[in-house]
Amino acid sequence: MRTAPARSRPATAEQPEALIKEARRRQRRRYAAAGAAVVAVLGSAAGVAAGLHGPDSHLPSPHSGAGSPAAAGHAAGAPAPIPHSLGTTVLMWPAGSGACCGPVAIDNLSTGRLAQSQEPAISVGDYQPLLTRVGRWLVYVGDGATAIRDDLSGNPRVLGPTRFFAPSAIPGHVWLFRARHGPQGPIQAWQVPVAGGAPSPPVTLPAGAHLLRGTDAGLLLQIPHGLALWNPGRKPRLLPYSPQGGISDGFDATARLVAYGTGCTSQATAPSASYEPNAGYYACTKLRIIDVVTGQLTSFAAPPGTAGWVPNGFNLVSAISPAGQTVAAYAALRPQGQGRVRLYLMRITSPSTRAIPVPSSAAHLFARTAWSANGTWLLYQGPAGHLWADQVTSGAIRASSTPCCQYTVLAAVPSSSS
């Protein structure tokens, strides 16, 4: 169930799924290099913080520091700095140079302070997810499935003897799962309360099924025929237009909404591409969002002039807003061989199925997004690879000088102004 790194190779019709999985495994090497940019910012001043609660790094605010790219751009008419009122701290991993691992970079948008922390100590591997937020806790792949408070206070606690977990529809809980008899055996899953308490009785998933998350209509599974909802004792129910490559075709899922691509084809960047040559990815003609409670299906065609929606896979990116009203997704730009994408917003609850481009959001493949702690701002990669924010209700755009978004993990949690 855990895979080893492999050499890259161009896309072929015979091995699209292997290519996508391989591209995902390479993210840790690619994002480690991006993380070195944050380390360089942190290291440019004395007294870099050792953790979220360690000494102040004494860095000038990344949102208003003299000479910073954001400050220079603002003078030329670029957006104003990201406001402290977002009440959000952004966690980015890995924040270090090298092939893997490294600490977590922490950007407190309420104070403008950058820091590093050795917690959460995320393990390297082809896991989905590597980290997820459960209430005021972070659950991540550590020494088993591990939890720590989202302000990184206190000691981590191991939830169970497996590194495989999935979000639950029950607040404060998470699903743990593992194969019963080796990698090819049936998968057994059980729920645990993150803050402590007795686990639920285990259930055995249907043969060949992989657990993606819990929903208000049953467990979301990837089965050999596609994406399905399942309740123990019943047959799995396939989602409409369900793709057989459902894990890789996924955009995001919540307890009520599932966003996935259809009409997806495997693509690859050109051998001569300036960024990640021969990198595999999917491009999808439709992005579909289903309400698993009502059965309502909303579909968004790829924006005109683009080559298709680009999914990052379930449990790897925050695309659906916390209120479930908006979804953010990248679409591939032409020529496809250059591996460039642009971010779009779509109103799930609106009668319009038009995708709205996010200003200055062109980026390389596999860029991450996150929603602010209150769910009103979309955090994304802006020009020069810096963190930008879009207030979706007003269209206001703000900017930061913090390098961001080309990471394996990008997560937003509440922060205080202290």
C-alpha positions as a printed Julia matrix, in Angstrom:
418×3 Matrix{Float64}:
   0.0    0.0     0.0
   3.05   2.24    0.26
   5.03   2.82   -2.88
   8.65   3.61   -3.52
   9.91   6.48   -5.69
  10.34   5.69   -9.37
  11.99   7.35  -12.32
   9.82   9.53  -14.5
   8.87   8.58  -18.03
   6.69  10.14  -20.71
   2.96   9.4   -20.83
   1.82   6.44  -22.86
  -1.59   5.07  -23.58
  -0.69   1.85  -21.78
   0.22   3.32  -18.39
  -1.73   6.52  -17.6
  -2.57   5.54  -14.01
   1.01   4.59  -13.18
   2.17   7.87  -14.64
  -0.19   9.94  -12.5
   0.8    8.05   -9.35
   4.43   8.52  -10.21
   3.96  12.26  -10.71
   2.35  12.46   -7.27
   5.26  10.62   -5.68
   7.63  13.14   -7.23
   5.79  16.03   -5.58
   7.79  15.71   -2.39
  11.06  16.27   -4.27
   9.57  19.11   -6.28
   7.91  20.82   -3.31
  10.98  20.41   -1.12
  12.78  22.71   -3.53
   9.93  25.2    -3.29
  10.1   24.9     0.49
  13.7   26.02    0.39
  12.41  29.45   -0.64
  10.59  29.78    2.69
  13.68  28.59    4.53
  15.67  31.28    2.74
  13.16  33.9     3.87
  13.27  32.59    7.42
  17.05  32.38    7.41
  17.5   35.96    6.25
  16.98  37.22    9.79
  18.54  36.2    13.1
  16.67  34.07   15.6
  14.5   31.95   13.34
  11.71  30.47   15.44
  12.14  26.83   16.32
   8.39  26.33   16.53
   5.03  28.03   16.63
   5.44  28.84   20.31
   9.2   29.45   20.19
  11.05  32.79   20.16
   9.92  35.44   17.72
  11.8   35.25   14.42
  12.13  39.08   14.41
  11.36  39.07   10.71
   9.77  42.14    9.19
   6.17  41.4     8.28
   6.06  39.48    5.0
   3.01  41.55    4.11
   4.57  45.0     4.51
   8.34  44.6     4.77
  10.38  47.21    2.94
  12.01  45.86   -0.15
   9.85  42.73   -0.27
   8.39  41.7    -3.65
   4.88  42.37   -2.37
   5.83  45.81   -1.08
   7.55  46.7    -4.32
   4.59  45.45   -6.34
   2.12  47.37   -4.18
   3.95  50.59   -4.91
   3.4   49.89   -8.6
  -0.33  49.36   -8.11
  -0.44  45.69   -7.09
  -3.01  44.54   -4.48
  -2.74  45.69   -0.88
  -1.28  43.28    1.72
  -3.36  40.37    2.98
  -5.29  41.7     6.01
  -4.55  40.36    9.47
  -8.31  40.02    9.99
  -8.28  36.73    8.06
  -7.51  35.09   11.41
  -5.61  32.36    9.61
  -2.28  30.59    9.91
  -0.96  28.76    6.83
   1.07  25.55    7.27
   3.33  24.5     4.38
   5.31  21.25    4.16
   8.05  20.33    3.47
   9.85  23.59    4.28
  13.41  22.58    3.55
  15.84  21.62    0.85
  16.63  18.04   -0.04
  14.76  15.06   -1.42
  12.13  14.84    1.3
  11.0   15.62    4.78
  11.91  18.85    6.5
  10.04  20.98    9.03
   6.72  22.78    8.57
   6.78  26.45    7.53
   4.19  28.53    9.39
   2.87  31.86    8.15
   0.64  33.54   10.75
  -1.44  35.94    8.7
  -2.79  37.56   11.89
   0.67  38.71   12.99
   2.72  38.61    9.8
   5.25  36.29   11.44
   7.01  33.4     9.74
   8.3   30.47   11.75
   9.29  26.83   11.51
   8.1   23.87   13.53
   9.18  20.25   13.79
   5.53  19.39   14.45
   3.55  17.97   12.85
   6.33  15.54   11.92
   4.83  14.29    8.65
   6.14  11.03    7.22
   7.02  10.61    3.56
   4.93   8.25    1.46
   2.26   8.03   -1.21
  -0.61   8.66    1.21
  -3.97  10.32    0.6
  -4.28  12.3     2.81
  -0.99  13.22    4.42
  -2.72  15.75    6.7
  -6.29  16.81    7.32
  -8.0   19.16    9.75
 -10.6   17.67   12.09
 -12.2   20.4    14.17
  -9.38  22.02   16.16
  -7.06  19.08   15.51
  -4.69  18.13   12.72
  -4.52  14.43   11.81
  -1.45  13.41    9.84
   0.75  10.53    8.77
   3.29  10.18   11.55
   4.13   7.25   13.79
   0.84   5.73   12.76
  -2.16   8.01   12.26
  -1.27  10.88   14.57
  -3.14  13.93   15.91
  -2.02  17.26   17.32
  -3.95  20.42   18.2
  -4.13  22.84   15.29
  -2.19  25.5    17.24
   0.53  22.83   17.63
   0.3   22.97   21.42
   0.68  19.83   23.49
   2.13  16.51   22.46
   1.08  14.49   19.41
  -1.03  11.42   20.1
  -1.15   8.26   17.99
  -4.72   7.34   17.04
  -4.02   3.83   15.8
  -1.43   1.4    14.43
  -1.88   2.41   10.8
  -0.81   5.38    8.69
  -3.91   5.19    6.52
  -6.83   7.39    7.5
  -9.73   9.27    5.92
 -12.02  12.12    7.0
 -15.27  11.19    8.72
 -18.73  12.72    8.39
 -19.02  12.68   12.19
 -17.47  15.83   13.7
 -14.36  15.15   15.75
 -13.81  11.68   14.26
 -11.61  10.11   11.62
 -11.64   6.77    9.84
  -8.59   4.52   10.16
  -8.09   1.57    7.83
  -5.61  -1.13    6.89
  -5.45  -4.37    4.93
  -6.21  -7.39    7.07
  -3.98  -9.93    5.34
  -1.24  -8.12    3.42
  -1.51  -5.47    0.68
  -3.94  -7.53   -1.44
  -6.25  -8.5     1.38
  -9.63  -6.98    2.29
  -9.51  -3.56    3.96
 -10.85  -3.16    7.46
 -11.91   0.31    8.65
 -12.99   1.77   11.98
 -13.7    5.24   13.4
 -11.91   6.89   16.3
 -12.6   10.15   18.15
  -9.59  12.4    17.59
  -9.67  13.91   21.08
  -9.68  10.46   22.7
 -12.14   7.68   23.31
 -13.09   4.17   22.26
 -12.99   3.18   18.57
 -16.05   1.99   16.7
 -16.51  -1.66   15.7
 -14.61  -2.36   12.47
 -16.23  -2.87    9.09
 -14.76  -4.77    6.13
 -14.93  -2.9     2.82
 -16.15  -4.6    -0.37
 -13.48  -6.47   -2.31
 -11.17  -4.19   -4.25
 -12.48  -1.04   -2.52
 -10.39   1.86   -1.24
 -11.77   4.24    1.41
 -11.77   7.94    0.47
 -13.88   9.48    3.26
 -17.1    9.32    5.2
 -20.14  11.23    3.91
 -23.7   11.92    5.07
 -24.85   9.18    2.66
 -22.32   6.47    3.51
 -18.66   5.82    2.85
 -17.15   7.23   -0.34
 -15.18   4.4    -1.96
 -13.1    3.87   -5.04
 -14.13   0.48   -6.41
 -13.0   -1.2    -9.65
 -15.92   0.36  -11.56
 -15.55   3.91  -10.25
 -16.61   6.12   -7.34
 -19.35   4.76   -5.14
 -21.25   5.37   -1.9
 -21.56   2.39    0.41
 -23.26   1.46    3.65
 -22.37  -1.86    5.33
 -24.78  -4.6     4.36
 -25.73  -2.96    1.07
 -24.31  -2.85   -2.45
 -22.12   0.13   -3.44
 -23.97   2.79   -5.46
 -21.95   4.32   -8.31
 -21.92   8.1    -8.66
 -23.26   9.53  -11.95
 -20.73   9.39  -14.81
 -18.35   7.81  -12.32
 -14.77   7.59  -13.65
 -12.85   4.36  -13.16
  -9.74   6.32  -12.19
 -11.68   8.01   -9.41
  -8.84   8.61   -6.95
  -6.75  10.51   -9.48
  -9.83  12.19  -11.02
 -10.91  13.62   -7.67
 -10.87  17.31   -6.83
 -12.23  17.33   -3.28
 -14.97  15.88   -1.08
 -16.79  16.93    2.07
 -19.41  15.18    4.17
 -22.05  16.33    1.7
 -20.35  17.19   -1.61
 -18.1   15.18   -3.93
 -16.21  16.96   -6.75
 -14.71  14.78   -9.49
 -13.67  14.96  -13.1
 -15.12  13.1   -16.08
 -13.89  12.78  -19.63
 -10.34  12.76  -18.28
  -7.31  11.87  -20.38
  -3.69  11.42  -19.37
  -1.3   14.17  -20.46
   2.39  14.91  -20.0
   4.57  17.97  -20.09
   7.07  18.19  -22.93
  10.63  16.85  -22.51
  11.79  20.42  -23.13
   9.42  22.04  -20.61
  11.14  24.55  -18.33
   9.23  23.18  -15.32
   8.9   19.44  -14.62
   9.54  17.94  -18.05
   7.8   14.6   -18.69
   5.43  15.14  -15.74
   2.12  13.28  -16.01
  -1.28  14.73  -15.16
  -4.96  14.44  -16.1
  -7.08  16.93  -18.05
 -10.87  16.55  -17.71
 -13.63  17.92  -19.93
 -16.14  18.21  -17.05
 -15.97  18.93  -13.34
 -18.99  17.42  -11.6
 -20.21  18.07   -8.07
 -22.84  15.87   -6.48
 -24.79  16.52   -3.3
 -24.88  13.02   -1.82
 -27.96  13.83    0.29
 -30.23  15.29   -2.39
 -28.6   13.65   -5.42
 -28.36  17.02   -7.2
 -25.56  17.01   -9.79
 -23.9   20.22  -11.0
 -21.53  20.12  -13.96
 -18.96  22.65  -15.15
 -17.4   22.39  -18.59
 -13.71  23.24  -18.91
 -13.34  27.01  -19.48
 -13.1   28.12  -23.14
  -9.53  28.2   -24.4
  -8.23  25.77  -21.77
  -7.29  22.12  -22.23
  -9.38  20.73  -19.35
  -9.73  20.67  -15.59
  -6.69  19.35  -13.7
  -7.5   17.29  -10.58
  -4.95  16.89   -7.8
  -6.64  13.83   -6.3
  -8.92  13.4    -3.29
  -7.67  14.46    0.14
  -4.67  16.35   -1.22
  -6.07  19.84   -1.74
  -8.77  22.11   -0.27
 -11.04  22.98   -3.2
 -14.59  23.14   -1.78
 -15.26  26.08    0.53
 -16.19  25.22    4.15
 -19.77  26.43    3.59
 -20.08  24.23    0.51
 -21.05  27.1    -1.79
 -17.93  27.5    -3.95
 -15.31  25.25   -5.52
 -11.86  26.33   -6.75
 -10.12  24.32   -9.46
  -7.24  24.65  -11.9
  -7.56  24.27  -15.67
  -4.65  23.46  -17.99
  -3.43  26.26  -20.26
  -2.3   25.73  -23.82
   0.15  24.56  -25.0
  -0.31  21.64  -22.61
   3.32  20.61  -22.79
   4.37  23.61  -20.7
   2.51  22.42  -17.59
   0.79  25.73  -16.85
  -2.6   26.08  -15.16
  -5.01  28.85  -14.15
  -7.36  28.92  -11.18
 -11.15  29.31  -11.51
 -14.02  29.73   -9.05
 -17.46  28.19   -9.48
 -20.6   28.84   -7.45
 -22.06  25.47   -6.59
 -25.37  26.97   -5.44
 -25.77  29.34   -8.42
 -27.91  28.53  -11.46
 -24.97  29.67  -13.6
 -22.34  27.09  -14.51
 -19.8   29.68  -15.62
 -16.27  29.36  -14.27
 -14.84  32.68  -13.07
 -11.07  33.15  -13.51
  -9.17  34.16  -10.38
  -6.96  37.22  -11.06
  -3.22  36.63  -11.48
  -3.53  32.92  -10.7
  -1.43  31.34  -13.47
   0.85  28.71  -11.91
   2.67  25.47  -12.6
   1.03  22.07  -12.27
   0.14  20.74   -8.81
  -0.18  24.17   -7.17
  -2.17  24.06   -3.92
  -5.07  26.15   -2.65
  -6.57  26.59    0.82
  -9.54  28.41    2.32
  -9.1   30.86    5.18
 -10.19  29.75    8.63
 -13.59  31.48    8.26
 -14.0   30.22    4.68
 -14.42  33.63    3.06
 -10.98  34.01    1.41
  -9.34  31.68   -1.09
  -5.56  31.45   -0.62
  -3.64  30.63   -3.8
  -0.38  31.09   -5.71
  -0.05  34.55   -7.22
   2.69  36.14   -9.32
   6.3   35.2    -8.54
   5.04  32.2    -6.54
   3.79  34.27   -3.61
   0.68  33.83   -1.48
  -2.35  35.79   -2.68
  -5.91  35.89   -1.37
  -9.3   36.36   -3.07
 -12.31  37.4    -0.99
 -14.91  35.51   -2.97
 -17.92  37.5    -1.74
 -16.53  40.87   -2.86
 -13.84  39.99   -5.4
 -11.19  41.85   -3.37
  -7.64  40.64   -4.06
  -4.76  40.89   -1.58
  -1.09  39.84   -1.78
   1.77  38.59    0.38
   5.51  38.23   -0.13
   5.5   34.72    1.37
   6.6   32.01   -1.1
   3.81  29.48   -1.27
   1.72  26.78   -2.82
   4.15  24.4    -4.6
   4.04  22.08   -1.6
   2.87  18.6    -0.79
   0.8   19.97    2.12
  -0.81  23.41    2.28
  -3.27  23.81    5.16
  -5.04  26.75    6.81
  -5.99  26.81   10.51
  -7.37  29.51   12.81
  -4.84  31.84   14.43
  -4.93  34.49   17.11
  -3.54  38.0    16.8
  -1.15  37.52   19.72
